[in-house]
Amino acid sequence: MKATIIVMLSAALILGATAKAQDVVSDTTTTVNITRNDTVQPQFPGGDDAIKAHFDKYLKYPKLAQKYGVEGRVIMQFFVEPDGTVSHISARDCKLENFEDARLNKEPVARQKQLKVQFALILAQEGARVIHKMPKWTPGRVGGELARVQSSLPVVFTLPVEAPADSVAQADTTAIEAEK
């Protein structure tokens, strides 16, 4: 079953906004938060459409999450280095939704809690795996200089809505009638 994956980006990430952006600039030992008017956000090559294509190609809906009908949203955080590579990938937030309650409620309460933690972990791991596969970005700049910039990307896991059996049967009948 192919899952529909929606990947959303903030306008600042896609458009490379430069006005009063909050960024993190770091060397190997310290991280400094600065707010500047001359900050340029990193950009994924090809923009929004290319990111969606990347996730469509590489994202695999975790089987355990599918089994329990789990959907969710994970905010992935990472650094785009001055050379455009992505590093220090982590999940900042994970919100789980739409459990298949009938299946989950069959489990003991302790197991339900374990499963919810496991769902959050496997969605975050999958988001990190796909971000790790990203090609080099156009790096960000601070004060005109290439800089290490922290970025975030929400990854939404949504199961596909299955068509009712009647509509499938009707479509097949229509196709047969059209051939006559």
C-alpha positions as CSV (number, residue, x, y, z in Angstrom):
1,M,0.0,0.0,0.0
2,K,1.5,3.2,-1.1
3,A,1.2,6.0,1.5
4,T,0.6,9.5,0.6
5,I,3.3,11.6,2.2
6,I,2.9,15.3,2.4
7,V,6.0,17.4,3.0
8,M,5.5,21.0,4.0
9,L,8.1,23.7,4.2
10,S,8.0,27.1,5.7
11,A,8.1,29.9,3.1
12,A,11.4,31.1,4.6
13,L,13.1,27.8,3.8
14,I,11.9,27.6,0.2
15,L,12.2,31.2,-0.7
16,G,15.5,31.8,1.1
17,A,14.0,34.8,3.0
18,T,16.5,37.4,4.1
19,A,14.6,39.8,6.4
20,K,15.1,39.5,10.1
21,A,15.6,35.7,10.1
22,Q,16.6,33.9,13.3
23,D,19.5,31.6,12.6
24,V,22.1,29.6,14.4
25,V,25.7,30.0,13.3
26,S,28.2,27.6,14.7
27,D,31.8,26.5,14.5
28,T,33.0,23.2,15.9
29,T,32.9,24.3,19.5
30,T,30.2,26.9,20.1
31,T,26.8,27.8,18.8
32,V,25.6,31.4,18.8
33,N,22.1,32.6,18.1
34,I,22.0,35.8,16.1
35,T,19.3,37.9,14.5
36,R,20.5,39.8,11.4
37,N,18.9,41.5,8.4
38,D,21.5,40.1,6.1
39,T,20.9,36.3,6.7
40,V,20.1,34.1,3.7
41,Q,18.4,30.7,4.5
42,P,19.8,27.5,2.9
43,Q,17.8,26.2,-0.1
44,F,17.2,22.7,-1.3
45,P,18.2,22.4,-5.0
46,G,15.0,22.6,-7.0
47,G,12.9,24.0,-4.2
48,D,9.6,22.7,-2.9
49,D,8.8,20.4,-5.8
50,A,12.2,18.7,-5.6
51,I,11.8,18.1,-1.8
52,K,8.4,16.5,-2.4
53,A,9.9,14.3,-5.1
54,H,12.8,13.4,-2.8
55,F,10.4,12.3,-0.1
56,D,8.1,10.5,-2.6
57,K,11.1,8.5,-3.8
58,Y,12.7,7.6,-0.5
59,L,10.2,7.7,2.3
60,K,8.8,4.3,3.4
61,Y,5.8,4.3,5.7
62,P,6.9,2.2,8.7
63,K,5.0,-1.1,8.7
64,L,4.1,-1.0,12.4
65,A,2.6,2.4,12.0
66,Q,0.6,1.2,9.0
67,K,-0.6,-1.9,11.0
68,Y,-2.0,0.3,13.8
69,G,-3.3,3.0,11.4
70,V,-0.9,5.6,12.9
71,E,-0.5,8.9,11.2
72,G,1.7,11.7,12.5
73,R,3.8,14.8,12.0
74,V,7.5,15.0,12.9
75,I,9.4,18.2,13.0
76,M,12.9,17.3,11.9
77,Q,15.8,19.7,12.8
78,F,19.2,19.7,11.1
79,F,22.1,21.9,10.2
80,V,23.0,22.9,6.6
81,E,26.8,23.2,6.7
82,P,28.8,25.8,4.7
83,D,29.6,23.1,2.1
84,G,25.8,22.4,1.7
85,T,25.8,19.0,3.5
86,V,23.2,18.2,6.1
87,S,24.3,17.2,9.6
88,H,23.1,16.8,13.2
89,I,19.6,15.5,12.2
90,S,17.2,15.2,15.0
91,A,13.5,15.1,15.7
92,R,12.4,18.2,17.6
93,D,8.7,17.2,18.0
94,C,6.5,14.3,17.0
95,K,2.7,14.3,17.1
96,L,0.9,11.0,16.6
97,E,-2.7,10.9,15.3
98,N,-5.4,8.6,14.1
99,F,-4.6,5.4,15.9
100,E,-6.8,2.4,14.9
101,D,-8.3,2.3,18.3
102,A,-9.9,-1.1,17.9
103,R,-6.5,-2.7,17.3
104,L,-4.6,-0.6,19.9
105,N,-7.2,-1.2,22.6
106,K,-6.7,-5.0,22.3
107,E,-3.2,-4.4,23.7
108,P,-2.6,-4.2,27.5
109,V,-2.2,-0.6,28.8
110,A,1.5,-1.0,29.4
111,R,2.0,-2.2,25.8
112,Q,-0.1,0.7,24.4
113,K,2.3,3.1,26.1
114,Q,5.3,1.2,24.6
115,L,3.7,1.2,21.2
116,K,3.1,5.0,21.2
117,V,6.7,5.7,22.1
118,Q,7.8,3.2,19.4
119,F,5.6,4.9,16.8
120,A,7.1,8.3,17.6
121,L,10.6,6.8,17.4
122,I,10.1,5.0,14.1
123,L,8.5,8.0,12.4
124,A,11.4,10.2,13.5
125,Q,13.9,7.6,12.4
126,E,12.3,7.4,8.9
127,G,12.3,11.2,8.6
128,A,16.0,11.3,9.6
129,R,16.9,8.5,7.2
130,V,15.3,10.4,4.3
131,I,16.9,13.8,5.2
132,H,20.3,12.0,5.5
133,K,19.9,11.0,1.8
134,M,19.4,14.6,0.7
135,P,21.8,16.0,-1.9
136,K,23.8,19.1,-1.0
137,W,21.8,22.2,-0.3
138,T,22.7,25.7,-1.4
139,P,24.2,26.9,1.9
140,G,23.0,29.8,4.0
141,R,24.9,33.0,4.4
142,V,25.3,35.4,7.3
143,G,26.8,38.8,6.5
144,G,27.6,37.6,3.0
145,E,29.7,34.7,4.3
146,L,28.8,31.0,4.0
147,A,27.5,29.8,7.4
148,R,26.3,26.8,9.2
149,V,22.6,27.4,9.5
150,Q,20.0,25.4,11.5
151,S,16.8,24.5,9.6
152,S,13.7,22.5,10.3
153,L,11.4,20.5,8.1
154,P,8.0,19.1,9.0
155,V,7.4,15.6,7.7
156,V,3.8,14.5,7.7
157,F,2.9,10.8,7.6
158,T,-0.6,10.2,6.2
159,L,-2.1,6.9,5.2
160,P,-4.0,6.9,1.9
161,V,-7.7,7.0,1.9
162,E,-9.0,3.8,0.3
163,A,-11.7,4.1,-2.3
164,P,-15.0,2.4,-1.4
165,A,-15.5,-0.9,-3.2
166,D,-18.6,0.4,-5.0
167,S,-16.7,3.3,-6.6
168,V,-14.0,0.8,-7.9
169,A,-16.7,-1.5,-9.3
170,Q,-18.5,1.4,-10.9
171,A,-15.3,2.7,-12.5
172,D,-14.6,-0.8,-13.9
173,T,-18.1,-1.1,-15.3
174,T,-17.9,2.4,-16.9
175,A,-14.6,1.4,-18.6
176,I,-16.2,-1.8,-20.0
177,E,-19.2,0.1,-21.2
178,A,-17.0,2.7,-22.9
179,E,-15.3,-0.1,-24.9
180,K,-18.6,-1.3,-26.4
